[in-house]
Amino acid sequence: MTRVAVAGFQHETNTFAPFATTLELFERGGSWPALTRGATLHDTMRGLNIPLAGFMDACSHEMIPILWCGAEPGGYVEEEAFEAITSEIIAALRDSSPDAVYLDLHGAMVTRAHDDAEAEILARVRAVIGPDVPLVASFDLHANLSPAVAEVADAVTLYRTYPHTDLAETGARAAALLDALLEGPLAKAYAQVDLIVPITAQSTEFAPARGLYAELGGLDVLSADIGMGFPPADIPHCGPSIFAYDPDPAKARAAVDQLAGTLRAAEPQFDARLEKADACVARALTLDAPVVIADPQDNPGAGGTGDTTGVLRALIAAELPDAVLSMLYDPETAAAAHAAGQGAELDVALGGAFTLYSEPLYARVRVERLSDGIFDFTGPMFGGARAHLGPVARLKLLGTGVTVVVGSRRAQNADQEMFRVVGIEPCDHQIVCVKSGVHFMADYLRITDRILFAEAPGANPCHLETLPYTRLRPGVQLGRGGPLSG
């Protein structure tokens, strides 16, 4: 019986974010499960849209479960966290001597010591298992994957949807690739494309990414995948990468070359789809309700602080009769609301803790609903997972038509349950504002196709020319991030 060791270590690092990612953030969980070890992985992963869950369901071999952990995207992963988790994986591999290894990674993790943290993980794994043990990994669509990753891994798979609804499916494809490797060697082909695409332009809900990923199914190879890259990462290997595997080396190479050509040709069509926040709100008022407004530059799912007040101020300035926003990261205000109790009125300073992006918004509010922040997601991306977001409060901004949901842990709003946790049904409101980039669309498209993207300052700039890059490799071009073009 083939023995396959499995582990997961996920982080998407925004090197411009103003805070570090600590070991404690991996240990405690939030939107995804907390650090989980050993045999309990089977029960923890069951039914979740996580690559390791899909791999474990599809794998027909004996598995050696090591651990899985992930932290909300943010700033550099601290060395303590990286070394502690990586060392635990390596020690387990050394002790178990598996016949094959599968790793559920992100592909955009960065530490101060390692620009390409996943390449470092793979290199350490390879040093332990040797050159002949198959090593397979899955990665996020937003992975920044270097030549070192392509060289060390025997095969990789990547998500093919954004919003990411195919995480478990990606793990299952990795299991199929592992089976192919166990039957015989596969030729690999790889290419980087010297382009960085704004993250909101990468959505497979829109052209050209929709057509680019649809092209994968028509290729005459065993497997092919595209990583679009994670833009807010000032590292040499930021940007798209393409992989293909097949018993025939010529077929693998041809597939990569074809996809790279299609991606380069599509560059003029990529659009960040942003409108200035005040113009975005004004346009929302001309559309039938509900209208969803995203705040992608403050998306916690891309390392945003989750507490900026730019879009909130635009909602208030427009004197809207009815608007709801979730979820503003403000543990102090959430704690004050819980201390005051439901029905209380109090003066608060909402958000704005990171003054590089916005200032606190001072307001008098009424506490309308409280929650412990523990609830089950129901949307296509997170569905089946249980959130642990700490104290949450629903606050009515008195004298306005705006209601804000404040929470105690950074988390992007990719699921309507982040409103429902405090009794708000999104489809009942005129304007629904979410702290998210694109992932929210998987759930919110079920209630409306009227979706806008507001531009306000945040740690995830979608106009790439505003990012202070200093370390990109020579020749990389910044993709289009202009205004909405239709």
Backbone hydrogen bonds, N-H to C=O, Kabsch-Sander energy under -0.5 kcal/mol:
donor,donor_aa,acceptor,acceptor_aa,energy
4,V,2,T,-0.6
4,V,62,E,-3.2
5,A,3,R,-0.6
5,A,100,A,-2.5
6,V,64,I,-2.2
7,A,102,Y,-1.6
8,G,67,L,-2.3
9,F,104,D,-2.0
10,Q,69,C,-2.5
13,T,11,H,-0.6
13,T,108,A,-2.8
14,N,12,E,-0.6
14,N,74,G,-3.0
15,T,13,T,-0.8
15,T,232,P,-1.3
16,F,232,P,-0.6
17,A,14,N,-1.7
21,T,76,Y,-2.8
22,T,20,A,-0.6
25,L,22,T,-0.6
26,F,22,T,-0.9
26,F,23,L,-0.6
27,E,23,L,-1.9
28,R,24,E,-1.8
29,G,25,L,-0.9
30,G,32,W,-2.2
35,L,26,F,-0.9
36,T,68,W,-2.5
38,G,66,I,-2.5
40,T,37,R,-1.0
41,L,38,G,-2.2
42,H,39,A,-1.3
43,D,39,A,-0.5
44,T,40,T,-2.5
45,M,41,L,-2.6
46,R,42,H,-1.0
48,L,45,M,-2.4
50,I,48,L,-1.7
53,A,50,I,-0.6
54,G,50,I,-1.9
55,F,51,P,-2.7
56,M,52,L,-2.6
57,D,53,A,-1.9
58,A,54,G,-1.8
59,C,55,F,-2.2
62,E,2,T,-1.6
64,I,4,V,-2.9
66,I,6,V,-2.5
67,L,6,V,-0.5
68,W,36,T,-2.1
69,C,8,G,-1.0
71,A,10,Q,-1.4
74,G,12,E,-1.1
75,G,19,F,-0.7
77,V,110,V,-2.4
78,E,21,T,-2.8
82,F,78,E,-2.4
83,E,79,E,-3.0
84,A,80,E,-2.2
85,I,81,A,-2.3
86,T,82,F,-2.4
87,S,83,E,-2.3
88,E,84,A,-1.4
89,I,85,I,-1.9
90,I,86,T,-2.6
91,A,87,S,-2.6
92,A,88,E,-1.9
93,L,89,I,-2.1
94,R,90,I,-2.5
95,D,91,A,-2.1
96,S,92,A,-1.9
97,S,93,L,-2.2
99,D,3,R,-2.5
100,A,3,R,-1.4
101,V,134,P,-2.3
102,Y,5,A,-2.7
103,L,136,V,-2.0
104,D,7,A,-2.8
105,L,103,L,-0.9
105,L,138,S,-2.1
106,H,9,F,-0.6
108,A,11,H,-0.6
111,T,114,H,-2.4
112,R,77,V,-0.5
117,A,109,M,-1.9
117,A,115,D,-0.6
120,E,116,D,-1.6
121,I,117,A,-2.3
122,L,118,E,-2.8
123,A,119,A,-2.3
124,R,120,E,-2.2
125,V,121,I,-2.4
126,R,122,L,-2.9
127,A,123,A,-2.0
128,V,124,R,-1.1
128,V,125,V,-0.8
129,I,125,V,-2.6
130,G,126,R,-2.1
136,V,101,V,-2.7
137,A,155,A,-1.8
138,S,103,L,-2.1
139,F,157,T,-2.4
140,D,106,H,-2.3
143,A,140,D,-1.6
144,N,107,G,-2.2
145,L,143,A,-0.8
146,S,144,N,-0.5
149,V,146,S,-0.7
150,A,146,S,-1.5
151,E,147,P,-2.1
152,V,148,A,-2.3
153,A,149,V,-2.3
154,D,135,L,-2.5
155,A,135,L,-1.2
157,T,137,A,-1.6
159,Y,139,F,-1.6
165,T,163,P,-1.3
170,T,166,D,-2.1
171,G,167,L,-1.8
172,A,168,A,-2.1
173,R,169,E,-2.1
174,A,170,T,-1.7
175,A,171,G,-1.7
176,A,172,A,-1.7
177,L,173,R,-2.2
178,L,174,A,-2.2
179,D,175,A,-2.0
180,A,176,A,-1.9
181,L,177,L,-2.2
182,L,178,L,-2.2
183,E,179,D,-1.0
184,G,180,A,-1.1
187,A,246,D,-2.4
189,A,244,A,-2.2
191,A,242,I,-1.7
193,V,240,P,-1.8
195,L,193,V,-2.5
196,I,477,Q,-2.3
197,V,228,M,-0.5
201,A,198,P,-1.1
202,Q,199,I,-1.1
203,S,200,T,-0.6
204,T,162,Y,-1.6
205,E,162,Y,-0.7
206,F,203,S,-1.4
210,R,206,F,-2.6
212,L,208,P,-2.3
213,Y,209,A,-2.5
214,A,210,R,-1.6
215,E,211,G,-1.4
216,L,213,Y,-1.0
217,G,214,A,-0.9
218,G,215,E,-1.2
219,L,216,L,-1.3
221,V,219,L,-1.5
222,L,245,Y,-0.8
223,S,245,Y,-1.8
225,D,243,F,-2.4
227,G,241,S,-3.2
228,M,141,L,-2.5
228,M,226,I,-0.6
229,G,141,L,-1.0
233,A,231,P,-2.7
235,I,233,A,-1.8
238,C,235,I,-1.3
241,S,227,G,-2.3
242,I,191,A,-2.5
243,F,225,D,-2.4
244,A,189,A,-2.0
245,Y,223,S,-2.7
246,D,187,A,-1.8
252,A,248,D,-1.9
253,R,249,P,-2.4
254,A,250,A,-2.4
255,A,251,K,-2.2
256,V,252,A,-2.0
257,D,253,R,-2.4
258,Q,254,A,-2.3
259,L,255,A,-2.4
260,A,256,V,-2.6
261,G,257,D,-2.1
262,T,258,Q,-2.2
263,L,259,L,-2.5
264,R,260,A,-2.3
265,A,261,G,-2.2
266,A,262,T,-1.4
267,E,263,L,-0.5
267,E,264,R,-1.0
269,Q,266,A,-2.3
270,F,266,A,-0.7
270,F,267,E,-1.2
274,L,482,G,-0.7
275,E,453,F,-2.0
277,A,455,E,-1.8
280,C,276,K,-2.9
281,V,277,A,-2.3
282,A,278,D,-2.1
283,R,279,A,-2.3
284,A,280,C,-2.1
285,L,281,V,-1.4
286,T,283,R,-1.6
287,L,284,A,-1.4
291,V,430,Q,-2.2
292,V,450,R,-2.7
293,I,291,V,-0.5
293,I,432,V,-2.6
294,A,292,V,-0.5
294,A,452,L,-2.8
295,D,434,V,-2.1
297,Q,454,A,-0.5
298,D,295,D,-1.6
299,N,296,P,-1.4
302,A,299,N,-2.1
303,G,300,P,-1.5
304,G,299,N,-2.8
313,R,309,T,-2.5
314,A,310,G,-1.5
315,L,311,V,-2.1
316,I,312,L,-2.0
317,A,313,R,-2.8
318,A,314,A,-1.5
319,E,316,I,-1.9
320,L,315,L,-1.2
323,A,401,G,-2.2
324,V,431,I,-2.3
325,L,403,T,-2.1
326,S,433,C,-2.0
328,L,405,V,-2.8
329,Y,306,G,-3.1
329,Y,327,M,-0.5
330,D,328,L,-0.8
330,D,407,G,-2.5
334,A,330,D,-2.4
335,A,331,P,-2.3
336,A,332,E,-2.2
337,A,333,T,-2.5
338,H,334,A,-2.1
339,A,335,A,-2.3
340,A,336,A,-2.2
341,G,337,A,-2.5
343,G,367,V,-3.7
344,A,341,G,-1.8
346,L,365,V,-2.2
348,V,363,A,-2.9
350,L,348,V,-0.6
350,L,361,L,-3.0
352,G,307,D,-2.7
355,T,353,A,-1.0
357,Y,354,F,-2.1
358,S,354,F,-1.3
361,L,350,L,-2.5
362,Y,360,P,-0.7
363,A,348,V,-2.3
365,V,346,L,-2.8
365,V,363,A,-0.5
366,R,396,K,-2.0
367,V,344,A,-2.9
368,E,366,R,-0.8
368,E,394,R,-2.7
369,R,394,R,-1.1
371,S,392,V,-2.2
375,F,373,G,-0.6
375,F,387,A,-1.1
377,F,385,A,-2.6
383,G,379,G,-1.8
384,G,377,F,-1.7
385,A,382,F,-2.5
387,A,375,F,-3.3
388,H,30,G,-1.5
389,L,373,G,-2.3
392,V,371,S,-2.6
393,A,406,V,-2.4
394,R,369,R,-2.9
395,L,393,A,-0.6
395,L,404,V,-3.1
396,K,366,R,-2.4
397,L,395,L,-0.6
397,L,402,V,-2.3
398,L,364,R,-2.0
398,L,396,K,-0.9
400,T,397,L,-1.6
401,G,320,L,-0.7
403,T,323,A,-2.4
404,V,395,L,-2.8
405,V,325,L,-2.7
406,V,393,A,-2.6
406,V,404,V,-0.6
407,G,328,L,-2.5
408,S,389,L,-1.3
409,R,389,L,-0.5
413,N,435,K,-2.1
414,A,412,Q,-1.3
418,M,415,D,-2.1
419,F,416,Q,-2.1
420,R,416,Q,-2.0
421,V,417,E,-2.0
422,V,419,F,-1.9
423,G,420,R,-2.3
424,I,419,F,-1.6
425,E,423,G,-0.5
428,D,425,E,-2.2
429,H,426,P,-2.0
431,I,322,D,-1.1
432,V,291,V,-3.1
433,C,324,V,-3.3
433,C,431,I,-0.5
434,V,293,I,-2.4
435,K,326,S,-1.5
436,S,434,V,-1.5
441,M,438,V,-2.2
442,A,439,H,-1.4
443,D,440,F,-1.1
444,Y,440,F,-2.7
445,L,441,M,-2.1
446,R,443,D,-1.4
447,I,444,Y,-1.9
448,T,444,Y,-1.5
451,I,449,D,-1.2
452,L,292,V,-2.8
454,A,294,A,-2.8
454,A,452,L,-0.5
455,E,275,E,-3.0
456,A,454,A,-0.7
460,N,297,Q,-2.1
464,L,462,C,-1.0
466,T,463,H,-2.2
467,L,464,L,-1.6
469,Y,467,L,-2.1
473,R,236,P,-1.2
476,V,473,R,-1.5
477,Q,194,D,-1.5
479,G,196,I,-3.3
479,G,477,Q,-0.5
484,L,274,L,-1.4
